[in-house]
Amino acid sequence: MPTFFDDYVLLNDGENGEFLIQNLTTEQIIPLNYFRCNDSDPNRNCKNLISIYSESPRSFVTSNGDAYYKASETNSRLISNGNWWGVMINDVPEEEVMQLKDHIVFVNEKIMKNWMDFSATRICQNEEESLQKIETSNIVLKQDGLIAIISGMGKEYEVSCEIKVDFSLPKKGVLLSLTKNGEKKVYEETREEVDTPQQEVKKEVKQEENKTEEKEEKSDVQPESPSQEEEIWDPNVPQFPINPEK
């Protein structure tokens, strides 16, 4: 099955509550206007919006649990993933929406349950302690995204963690804090860094150069120990989380 980037290009970074996506074949530009659900704002009250749009028979739910609602007399769609986020697609042909739905996934309760089962305990650990089993959990939507608060028994003590959920990372999140036996450690929010194929090639070349240098130094009467160079990591690894919790 073709990937997102085989069929589409992302035209922006989702600033001002809008992602712009272009179909590479039809050149149709598709705006995804996303917003945080807010019960006190009638324009962002997802429960009320869903009740209005769900009266239309032209609605469906994807295999990921994303619900697409379309009002019968408009060309607008509401996409819902529970009461976290709402997404509007306005003035886009029906066939474009049907094609796009197979390429994007919005974070919802089903995805978060899988995240809890397979990723949370891998992130909730440090050099001293690690969470062995999740006993309580809570997901909080803050200004900078989804924050998971989990707790349970560690190797020796009760452990709780705050984790920023980020599906663009290998571990799907970043550890913000870990509390062990009442003692809390706070961590700076840093992205995990992984090597690109270009970096791997550079490392192999560097290793060969080091081997050559070592052979030359061994030929000296009084060789000096080669200095160990620090490994250089490139933090600018391209990432693209295909969800509005960017």
N, C-alpha and C positions, 0 to 999 in steps of 0.2 A: 504493500500500500504506500502511495506517495506520502512523503512527510509534508509538514506545513510549508517549509521553505522550498519545496519543489513546485508548489502551486501559487504561493503568495510571497509578498514582500511586506515587511513592517516599515511604515513610513515615518513613525515617530516613536517616542519612548513612553507614551501614555500620559503625557503632561496635560494638566488642566482637565483631568477626568475623561480623556478621549484617546482611544487607540485608533489609528488610521491604517487599514490593511488594504493592499491592492492585489487583485487577482491578476496573475501574470499572463493568463490567456485572454481574458475578456477586457483587462485593464480597468475593470470596475473598482472604484475606491469605496471601501466599506467602513463607515465610522462606527465604532463601538463606544457608546457613551455610558460610562460606568459610574456608580455612586454607592455610597454607604447607606444601608437601610436606616431610616430614622423615623420612628413612630410619631414624633411630634411635627414632622414636616409632611404635609399632604402630598407633595411631589416626590417624596422619597420614602413614603410609608409602603414598604414592600408588601405587607399583608393586604392592604387595601388595593394596591395596584394589581396584585395577583387575582383578587376577587373580581375585579372589573374585567381583566383580560381573560380570565379562565372561563367566562361565560361564552366565549367564542368557541365554536367547534373546531377551529383551525389551530389546534395546539397539540404538542407532542413532548415526550420526555426522551432524552438520549440514554444510551446504555450507561453513561456516567452519572445519570441522575439530574442532568441540567434540564430544567423545564423551559420550553419555548412557548410563549403565548402570543397570539396574533389577534388583534381586534378585527372583527369582520368588515368594518367599513373604512379601515385605514390600511396603510402599507407599512405599519410600524409593528415591531415585535418587542416584547419584554422577555428577557432571559432571567431566570431566578435560580439561585442555588441555596434556597432556604431564606433565612432572614438576616444574611450577612451583607450580600451585595446584590444590586440590581443592575442590569445592563439593557440599554435601549439600542435597537438598530432601526433607524428611520430611513424611509425612501430608498430601500434596496430591493431589487427584484427577488421574487420568491425563490427562483432557482439558485441564486447566489447564496442566500441564507442556508438552503438545504445542502449545498456543497460545503460551505464553511463549517457547519456544525460538526462535520466529521474530523475537523482538524484542530479544534480548540476545546479545551477542558477548563471549566471554572471550578475552583476549590469549593467543595461541598461536604456535607456530613459523611458521605460514603468515603470520599478520599481521605478525610481527616481520620476516620476510624482505621483505615489501612496505614496511614502515617503513624498513628499511635502504636499499632501492632508491630510495625517493622522498623521504624526509624527513631522513635523517641528515646528508647533506652540506650541506643548507640550514641546519642548526643549527650544524654544526662550522665556524664562521667568526667572525672579529672584524674590526676595522678594519684590521688588518695582514696577515692571512693567512686562507686558506680551504682546506679539504680538497677536493681535486679528484677523487680516486678512492679508495674504500675498499679497502685491501689486507688488513687483518686486523680482526676484530671479535669481541666477546665480550659476552654478556648476563649480568649478575650480579643476583641477587635479594637486595636489602638490606632493612633494616627499614622504610624509607620508600618502597619500590617497586622498579621495574626500573631498573637503571643500564646503559646501553650504553657500552662502551669500544671506540672505533674509531680506526684509524690508517691513514695512507697518505701520498701525496705531495701537498703543497700547491703553491702557485704557485712557491715557491723552495726551501722546506725540507720536511723530514719533519714531519708534523703528527699529533697524537693528541688526542682529545677524550673527556671524560666527559660523558654526557648523561643526564638523568633523563627517562625516557619518560613522557609525559602526553598521552593521546589526547583530553583535553578542550580542549587548546590548538590554535590554528590551525596551528602548525608541528609539533604532536604531540610536543613535548619542550622541555626547558630546558637550555641549556648550563651545565654546572657548572665545567668547566675546559678550557683549550686549551693544549697544549704545542707550541711551535715551536722547532725546532733546540735542544732540551734546556731551553728557558726556559718555565716553566709559569706561566700566569695563571689564578687562581681567581676565579670569579664568584659573587655571591650568588644564591641560588635565588629568582627572582622570576617571577611569572606574567605572560605576555603580556597586554596590555590592549587590548581592542577596543571601539569605540563602539557603544552600543545605538542603536536608532532614535530614542529620546527625546533622546539626546545629539546626534545629527545635526541634529534639529530645532532644538535650543538653539543649535548652532553657526551655523545659517543665520540665526536671529533675531539673534544677536550680530553677525554680519557685516553685516547690514542696519543695525543700530544704529551700528556703527563708521562705515559709509559716511555716515550722516546726520550724525554728529559731525564727520567730516572736512569735509563741505560747510559746516557752521556755522563751523568754525574758519577755513576759507579766506576767509570774508567779513570777518574781522578784519584790521586794518592790519598788525599784527605777529603772525601766527599762530604758535603753538607746535606743534612736532611732537608728534603724539599718541603717548603711551607705548604700547609694544607689550605687550599683556597676555599672560601665560603661558597656554598651553592647559591646561585642567583635564581630567584623565582620571579616570574613575570606576573604581577597582580592583575594585569589587564586582559584576563581571559574572557573571551566573548561569552556572555551568558544571556539566555532569553527565557524567562519564566513565562509560560503561556497561560497566565492568569492575572487578574487585576490586582493581586496582592503583591505586586512588584515592589 
